[in-house]
Amino acid sequence: MKQTEDVNRYLSPELGKVTPLSLEELELPSKVFTDVRNVLKEMNEMLPPSTRKFNEWQVGLLHRFKRGSTV
């Protein structure tokens, strides 16, 4: 997770500028966004300190859900 005010900088880098990131934009209702952000923050705190960051990105884990499965 990385908070930024200029999301277009990551989604549409300058022409000719290489970006190692694979990003997609996903619009979510604000409640869903807030809930996901809070879970990522909580999961980040559960990781060992040395694994909480990858470059400038904060790392968090989410459970993977499959269609039709129950959790």
C-alpha positions as CSV (number, residue, x, y, z in Angstrom):
1,M,0.0,0.0,0.0
2,K,1.2,3.5,-0.8
3,Q,-0.8,6.6,-0.2
4,T,-0.3,9.3,-2.8
5,E,-2.1,12.4,-4.0
6,D,-0.9,12.0,-7.5
7,V,-2.1,8.6,-8.6
8,N,-1.7,9.5,-12.3
9,R,2.1,9.6,-11.8
10,Y,1.9,5.8,-11.2
11,L,-0.9,4.9,-13.6
12,S,0.3,7.0,-16.5
13,P,4.1,7.6,-16.3
14,E,5.7,10.2,-18.6
15,L,6.2,9.1,-22.2
16,G,9.4,7.1,-22.5
17,K,9.8,6.7,-18.7
18,V,10.1,3.1,-17.7
19,T,8.2,2.0,-14.6
20,P,8.8,-1.4,-12.9
21,L,5.3,-1.3,-11.4
22,S,2.3,-3.2,-12.7
23,L,-0.6,-1.1,-11.5
24,E,-4.3,-1.0,-12.2
25,E,-6.9,1.5,-11.0
26,L,-9.8,0.1,-9.0
27,E,-12.6,2.4,-7.9
28,L,-14.2,1.4,-4.6
29,P,-16.9,2.9,-2.5
30,S,-15.3,4.9,0.3
31,K,-16.4,2.5,3.0
32,V,-14.9,-0.5,1.2
33,F,-11.6,1.5,0.6
34,T,-11.4,2.4,4.3
35,D,-12.0,-1.1,5.4
36,V,-9.4,-2.6,3.1
37,R,-6.9,0.1,4.1
38,N,-7.5,-0.6,7.8
39,V,-7.0,-4.4,7.2
40,L,-3.8,-3.8,5.3
41,K,-2.5,-1.5,8.1
42,E,-3.4,-4.2,10.8
43,M,-1.7,-6.9,8.7
44,N,1.4,-4.8,8.2
45,E,1.8,-4.5,12.0
46,M,1.6,-8.3,12.3
47,L,4.6,-8.8,10.0
48,P,8.2,-8.8,11.3
49,P,9.6,-5.3,11.2
50,S,12.1,-6.2,8.5
51,T,9.3,-7.2,6.0
52,R,6.9,-4.3,6.6
53,K,8.3,-2.2,3.7
54,F,9.4,-3.0,0.2
55,N,11.2,0.1,-1.2
56,E,8.7,2.9,-0.6
57,W,5.7,0.5,-0.4
58,Q,4.2,-0.6,2.9
59,V,3.4,-4.4,2.8
60,G,0.2,-5.9,4.0
61,L,-1.5,-9.2,3.4
62,L,-5.1,-10.0,2.4
63,H,-6.9,-13.3,2.3
64,R,-7.5,-14.6,-1.2
65,F,-11.1,-15.5,-1.9
66,K,-12.3,-17.8,-4.6
67,R,-15.8,-17.6,-6.1
68,G,-18.1,-20.0,-4.4
69,S,-15.9,-20.7,-1.4
70,T,-16.8,-20.1,2.2
71,V,-14.4,-18.6,4.7
